[in-house]
Amino acid sequence: MIVTLDLTRLLADGKISREEHDRLAALGTVATGSLVFNILVGFGVIAVAAGIIALVPDATTGVVVGGALLALGLGVTLSGAKAWGVLAGMCTLVGALVLGGGVVILTEAAPSAFLGITVAFAVLGVLARSGLLVALAVLALSSAFGARTGYEHATYFLGIEEPTVTIVLFSVVALGSYLASRAVPAAYERLGLIAARTALFMVNFGFWIGSLWGDGLGVAGRIPAAGFAIAWALGLLGLGAWGYLNHRRWVVNLVAVFGAIHFYTQWFEKLGANPLSVLVGGLTALGFALALRRFNRDWVTE
């Protein structure tokens, strides 16, 4: 557990003594010095790796360098050297990303490569207890089914080729990860929740794309955009109710955010961007933001 304390304020309010203040401050100084040293060494190692890749700009180089960084990070983590935890995390994460990127380039982004990366990232995430690697494993799984992002000048793209498959697959992943988080030891519960939350993002992205263009199912027919829009709204209502009743504030906020995205997507799709629709939409957004802020404030004070 990580707790943030304002030692000066606690001392002024008489909550701690001068001796306790000095002892806790000294511990904080030691921890800060160790963190800075870890970060400096980590950046040095990563800079050397980047230099090697720059000198030999090849996917194979990325695989070799990434594998070496990954091995270093995992070795430190499994050795139990807590003082080097930050360095181990940096090397593990950067090594996994460089190695994964090299594999994708060598295989020309084959779906099987993304499936392999998914499994590898999931296993490494559990070994290193890295929530970011676990989240990347879920995202790599989405890439195996055609999900992608893109960028041009001042423009971002989100592409999901199979909205229905995305919704079904990641609903199963979210449910399975959530149930797993309740069954595993407390040290790994956070990883299961991160996987479930990332999967919920993908479910909502699938609904978002489907609500705009629908989805063709080959000989099975086609699901129209309206079908996705209605199902998305009902799903958000159900998930929001579950989150509220089970005291899952993160889920409630997720529902609120994607509920707003759903509303404005349909609003401007039906009404277009004219002065009146923009004005009413802006006022609605302000009201929505204030309501969400009050909800989170009241939740904290309950």
LINMO-V41475 format. One record per residue. N is the residue number from 1. BURIAL is + if it has 24 or more other C-alpha atoms within 12 Angstrom, else -. Layout:
# LINMO-V41475
[[N | BURIAL] [N | BURIAL]]
This chain:
# LINMO-V41475
[[1 | -] [2 | -] [3 | -] [4 | -] [5 | -] [6 | -] [7 | +] [8 | -] [9 | -] [10 | -] [11 | -] [12 | -] [13 | -] [14 | -] [15 | -] [16 | -] [17 | -] [18 | -] [19 | -] [20 | -] [21 | -] [22 | -] [23 | -] [24 | -] [25 | -] [26 | -] [27 | -] [28 | -] [29 | -] [30 | -] [31 | -] [32 | -] [33 | -] [34 | -] [35 | -] [36 | -] [37 | -] [38 | +] [39 | +] [40 | -] [41 | -] [42 | +] [43 | -] [44 | -] [45 | +] [46 | +] [47 | -] [48 | -] [49 | +] [50 | -] [51 | -] [52 | -] [53 | -] [54 | -] [55 | -] [56 | -] [57 | -] [58 | -] [59 | +] [60 | -] [61 | +] [62 | +] [63 | +] [64 | +] [65 | +] [66 | +] [67 | +] [68 | +] [69 | +] [70 | +] [71 | +] [72 | +] [73 | +] [74 | +] [75 | +] [76 | +] [77 | +] [78 | -] [79 | -] [80 | -] [81 | -] [82 | -] [83 | -] [84 | +] [85 | +] [86 | +] [87 | +] [88 | +] [89 | +] [90 | +] [91 | +] [92 | +] [93 | +] [94 | +] [95 | +] [96 | +] [97 | +] [98 | +] [99 | +] [100 | +] [101 | +] [102 | +] [103 | +] [104 | +] [105 | -] [106 | -] [107 | -] [108 | -] [109 | +] [110 | -] [111 | -] [112 | -] [113 | +] [114 | +] [115 | +] [116 | +] [117 | +] [118 | +] [119 | +] [120 | +] [121 | +] [122 | +] [123 | +] [124 | +] [125 | +] [126 | +] [127 | +] [128 | +] [129 | +] [130 | +] [131 | +] [132 | +] [133 | +] [134 | +] [135 | +] [136 | +] [137 | +] [138 | +] [139 | +] [140 | +] [141 | +] [142 | +] [143 | +] [144 | +] [145 | +] [146 | +] [147 | +] [148 | +] [149 | -] [150 | -] [151 | -] [152 | -] [153 | -] [154 | -] [155 | -] [156 | -] [157 | -] [158 | -] [159 | +] [160 | +] [161 | +] [162 | +] [163 | +] [164 | +] [165 | +] [166 | +] [167 | +] [168 | -] [169 | +] [170 | +] [171 | +] [172 | -] [173 | +] [174 | +] [175 | +] [176 | -] [177 | +] [178 | +] [179 | -] [180 | -] [181 | +] [182 | -] [183 | -] [184 | -] [185 | -] [186 | -] [187 | -] [188 | +] [189 | -] [190 | +] [191 | +] [192 | +] [193 | +] [194 | +] [195 | +] [196 | +] [197 | +] [198 | +] [199 | +] [200 | +] [201 | +] [202 | +] [203 | +] [204 | +] [205 | +] [206 | +] [207 | +] [208 | +] [209 | +] [210 | +] [211 | +] [212 | +] [213 | +] [214 | +] [215 | +] [216 | -] [217 | -] [218 | -] [219 | -] [220 | -] [221 | -] [222 | -] [223 | +] [224 | -] [225 | +] [226 | +] [227 | -] [228 | +] [229 | +] [230 | +] [231 | +] [232 | +] [233 | +] [234 | -] [235 | +] [236 | +] [237 | -] [238 | -] [239 | +] [240 | +] [241 | -] [242 | -] [243 | -] [244 | -] [245 | -] [246 | -] [247 | -] [248 | -] [249 | +] [250 | +] [251 | +] [252 | +] [253 | +] [254 | +] [255 | +] [256 | +] [257 | -] [258 | +] [259 | +] [260 | +] [261 | +] [262 | +] [263 | +] [264 | +] [265 | +] [266 | +] [267 | +] [268 | -] [269 | -] [270 | -] [271 | -] [272 | -] [273 | -] [274 | -] [275 | -] [276 | -] [277 | -] [278 | -] [279 | -] [280 | -] [281 | +] [282 | -] [283 | -] [284 | -] [285 | -] [286 | -] [287 | -] [288 | -] [289 | -] [290 | -] [291 | -] [292 | -] [293 | -] [294 | -] [295 | -] [296 | -] [297 | -] [298 | -] [299 | -] [300 | -] [301 | -] [302 | -]]
